[in-house]
Amino acid sequence: MNRVDGSRRLREPCLGECKLYACAAAREVEYCGLCTEFPCDLFANQFDPEHGQSSAFTRAGLLAYRKKAGTKKFVEIPRRLRNEEAKTI
């Protein structure tokens, strides 16, 4: 279930068993970007093989933005991207 602001509740990982979710929960942070160890080796080594390890670093940048700008602004990124893509079609 998602929150009103679009973020997932910490107790509900999006894809079943997730090492990053378990780590964040154990450290009692809402998401990895708030952890004092972020970005760590565990984070850097969790990526979709279809997209390669560079996708982990893209996520790191997005989480750094989320930490600085806040979740409300962060969740607007996909909407803005969809709007930009619609303009080019």
Secondary structure, DSSP 8 states (H G I E B T S, - for coil): -B-TTS-B-TTS-TTSS-HHHHHHHHTT-SSGGGSTT-S-HHHHT---TTT-THHHHHHHHHHHHHHHH-HHHHTTHHHHHHHHHHHH-
